[in-house]
């Protein structure tokens, strides 16, 4: 049976971290937390829960998560955010999977029982409701992987995991409690859109002001109507609205960066 290392990066997550840690307890051989300057009780709560805690200045999501993975003592790693929770079904699936993987099969040699990584289905809980439409009801992200056969990309925002080999898919879901309220959503949106725009500027991407003007209505129509966001009621409307604002802000901030003196 292979042991699993769970890795989490944090900053001021005292309202979320215990819920997350409780959900990974049934599957984790260890929990590695890399904190980037929390001023609340996040670090203390993690240490009290028995996590291995490292403190490191934040230099991008991909680099921070790669550092966390590098501190793991096991080859198999589950990357999870502090505002995410493993469902009971997913806990059982991961336990069963780890039992099938022999420690000898976790090196670079092929293991007939496993892929190099596994995609997990995600569900977003927003304004008290799990959204099933609007482009977020059927998301899969590769989060469980053999760190000897993969690692994190280093883009500023929306980093991913790249592996050498095939990826399987599990059925149990990760529940994402991303936003406490609308104010928190706007706060995170401001941070992420700035980071995304800085990434676009470094890539040399440019957008016209006309494109920016059309970005909001185009995004809202796509999310709310074409992707059936309206079926999620009022939370679906607010998600569609804010997602369209997010898309527009990324473009507008990129234009602002490209036109500054």
N, C-alpha and C positions, 0 to 999 in steps of 0.2 A: 504493500500500500504506500502510495506517495503522500508526503505531507504537503500542505498548502500554506503559502505565505500570502496574507492579505496586506496590501499596501494602500495607504490613504495619505493625501496631502491636505493640510489644513491651514486655516487662518481665521480666527474668531468664529469657531463653529460650536460653541458650547451649547447652543440650542438644538443642534442636530446630532452631535457626535455619539452620544450614549445610545440613541436609537439605532444608529448605524452599527456600532460595536456589538450591540445585543444581537443584531441579525446575522453577523458574521461569526459569532462565537461557536455555533455548531459545526463550522467547516474549517476554521482557522487553526493551523498548527502554531502560528504566530501572527501578530499584527504589527506592522511597521508603520509608524506615523512620522511624516516629515512636515514640520510646522515652520511657517515663514512669518514669525513675529507676532503671534497672537497676543492681544492685550487683555483677553478675558480668561476664563478658566479652562480653555481647551486643553492645554498641555497638562495641567494638573489632573483633569478628568481622564485623559488617556493614560497617564502614568498610574493612576489609581486602578485603572482597569487592566493593568498588566501589559500594556503595549510597550514596544521598543520605540522610544521617541528620539528623533533627531531634529535639530533646529538648523535651518539653512535659509539664507536670503533667497527670495523668490526671483527667478530669472527666466520665467516662462513655464507654461503648464507641462509641455513635453519634457523639458530638461528636469523639472522638479520631480515629475513622476518617474523618469528614468533613474534619477538618483535614488528614489524610494525603492524601486525594483532592484537596484544594485546592492542595497543593504539586506535584501532578503537572504535567508539561509537555505531556503528550498528552491528547487528549480521551477516548480509550478507556482505561478503568481496570479492572484486575483486583484485587479485594480478596481477600486470602488471609491466614489466621492462621499464626503461626510454627510451629504443630504440625500443619500441613496440607501435603500434597504433591500435585502434579499428576501423574497417571498419564501414561505415554508416549502413550496414545491421546488423552488430552485435550490434551497439548502439540501433537500433530499437528493436531487439530481447530482449536485456537486459531490456529496459524500459518496454516492454510488460510483461516480466516475473515478474519484481518487482511489477507491478500493481496487479498481481494475488496473490501475497504473502501477507497475512495479518500480521501485527506486532505480533499478538498473535500466529501465526503459526511458528514463527522463533525461538521458544525455543526448548527444548529437546523433546517435544511431537511430534508425527507424524503429518505431514501436508499433506493432500491428494493432494494438488496442486503442491507440490514441491518434488524434490529429496534433498539429503543433499549437493549436489554439482553438477557442470556442467562442462563438457569438452568443450573446445573451439578449433576449427580448426585453424592451424597456416600456414602462408605462409611466406617464406623467400625471401626478396628482396636483391639480391646479384649482384653487378656489374651492377646495373641499370635494372635488370630483376627479375621478380618473378619466382623462380625455381619451376618446376612442377614435377621433377624427381630426381633421385639420392638419394632417401630416405628421402627427405624433403618436398615433395609435398603433403603428406597426413598425417601430424602429428597432433595429438590432445593432449592437455594438460589440466588437471583439474586446473582451475584458479579461478572459481567462486564458493564460498562455504559458508555454514553456519558455522561460527567459533565456535559455541557451539557444533558442531557435527564433527569437524575436525581440522587439523592443519598441520604444515610443518614438514617434515622429517629433520633430522639434519646432513645429510651427507655433506662432504666438498664441493662437486660440484654436479650439476644436482639434486638439492633437488626437492622434490615433495610434494603433499598435500595428506594426508590420511584422509578419512572420515568414519564415522559410518553411514552407510546407502547406498542407491543407488545413482548412478550418471547419470544425463541426458546428452544429447549432443546438442549443438547449431549449427547453420549453418553458421552464419556470421563469418568472419575470423579476426584473429589478424595478422597484417602485421608486420614482424620483420625486422627492419633495423639494423642488427647486426654489420656490418663492413663498415667503411667509405671507406677503400681501402685495398690493399693487406698488406701494412705495419701494419695497425691497426689490421687486421686479425691475422698476425703473432704475434703481441704483446699480443693479448688476448689469442691466442693459447698457448703461452709460460706460461702465468699465470695459465690457466686452467689445462694444462697438469701437471704442478708442483703440484697443489692442488690435482688432481686426483691421482698422484703417491703417495703422502703423505697419502692419504686415503687408497690406496691399501696396503701400507706398514703397516699401523695400523691394517688392516684386516689380515695381515700375508700372503698376496698373493705373489707368486713368478712366474717369467717367465724365460724361458731359452733364451740364446742369439740366438739360432737357430730360436725360435719362433719370436723373434724381427726381424730377417732378412727376414722372410716370411710375416711379418705383413703388410708392405707397399704394395707389389704387390697384396697380397690377398685382402686388403681393397680397393685398387684402382680398381681392376677388378670387385669386387662386386658392388661398387658405380657407376662406369662409364659405365660398360657394363650390368651387371645383373639387376641393378636398373635403367637402361636407362638414366643415367646422360648425355650421349652424345646427347640426344634429346634437351637439353637446350643450345646447341651451346658452344661457348667459355666460358661463365660463368659456364656452366655445367662441362666443363673440369677442370677449375680452382677450382671449389668447390670439385670435386672428388679428385683432386691432394692434396689439402690442408686438406681435411677430412682424407685422407689416412696418411698424415704426422702427423696429430693430433693423430690418433690411434697408430701410431708407437712410437711417442714421449712419450705417456703415459706408454707404455711397457718399453722403453729404460730408462726412468727416474726411474721407479720402480726397474729395475735391478741395476741402479746406486746407489739408496738408500740402497738396500739390500746387496751390495758388498762393501760399504764404510767401512773404518777401524773403 
